[in-house]
Amino acid sequence: MEAEYFPPNEDVILQNEAPTDFYILVTGAVEVLAMKTEGEQVVGGAKTGDICGEIGVLCYRPQLFTVRTKRLSQLLRMNRTSFLNIVQANVGDGTIIMNNFLQYLKEQKDPVMEGVFVETTTMLAHGRMELPLSLCIAALRGDDLLLHQLLKRGLDPNEADHNGRSALHIAASKGSENCVLLLLDYGVDPNCRDSEGNVPLWEAMLGGHESLTKLLIENGASIHHGEVGHFACTAAELNNLNLLEEIVQYGGDVTIPRDNGTTALHVAVSEDNTELVIFLLDQGADIDKPDGHGWTPRDLADQQGHEEIKLIFQTRKEAKKQTLVAIPEKRAHGTRFLERLTSEPAIRPVSQEGSFPATDGSLSQTRPRRRINNLHNSLFGTMSAAHKGEKDLLSQNSHNNHGTSHARVTISCPEKGEVAGKLVLLPNSFRALLEMGSKKFRISPAKVMRKDRAEIDAIELIRDGDHLMFVADGRQQTSN
């Protein structure tokens, strides 16, 4: 570019002259004039940084207006040939320039500019201009007529920009259903990916375009072709439960991580969104899965002090330990085998002699009997005890029944203002229960009562799910 100075009242560009150059105003001021039969008419002006003569250069048509300086002005002159050489060497930038230029023409309310816009788009679509025009520009503008003309000229419907985004990505994100239909009719790949792993289906879902989402699925689009882990994390970052549910609805796994190891559960914990956390746990998210830096969702909840999420994690972990898989139908020999805990190793059935079958089908008398302490409250322990010849097992189960309790109770102390209560595991003894109340509520409990005011004096009277209230003896416990 060359810097040139022009004195006041000098014509820089003449109306109807050949478009050889355009100018950028650096200092000074110019006015734009339209030459008519009745004389000159001022139609506008330009300030520092504005461009003059670009319409003639870009559209390759005679200059529309005369540009005249109002005072001493400095302008940068760019030759059209030099400009086109630069644009053709950088097609991506040329596409952006043309898109901005067309958008500028479209926004002008002047009838002359509207005519230039129609003429320019027609020339571009028919390839009568030296400037590049891609399908992405037509999709970005939502111009299905221009898109159709470009496709009829033979442009590749799968062409992408420097970020790998195709016209289908752009049309889906903007909800341009007509553009999407045109691209599908011309054989576009409905599962094309951009450089970040995004697919058109995800763009439509992210934009909330339900009808377009269904249209893409009907034409073979699948969320599995994209980075589902990235999609789930994005939905969690947006705190958008509906979007997560939609991912699951279309077959996506919201528990898998993105490239850096972060899962949607990590993000939900960081956002302190308990609703998302519960949904992701219901989908099978792992609270102990580390990300790329070694942080698990449980670690994040502890580190960030999200007490409600920590309680959810604790409750889910305890519930998982006690959950039994469904009981299958009777086997060929009439024996009903109960499924194991999900966290336990496989258990082989016990024969009447108390032996365990070996792998080869023979009875191994040397294999040690499985301990039953961890299953004494389970259905497996109860039914095994009822089997003939297993009275010693029943005896051991009864002996240990109160030794290890898995009951969960709610404790409260109305005298201390703790009415709602806290969910805790029931201790092994009544004395331990009193000590727990003393520590949690900082009182010297005299008695324990149920919510119906019935007094309790033995641990055996307490059942899973009971609400216990501690009553103080009037002495305030001092802190250590």
Order of alpha helices (4+ residues) and beta strands (2+ residues): beta-beta-beta-beta-beta-beta-alpha-beta-beta-alpha-alpha-alpha-alpha-alpha-alpha-alpha-alpha-alpha-alpha-alpha-alpha-alpha-alpha-alpha-beta-beta-alpha-alpha-beta-beta-alpha-beta-beta-beta
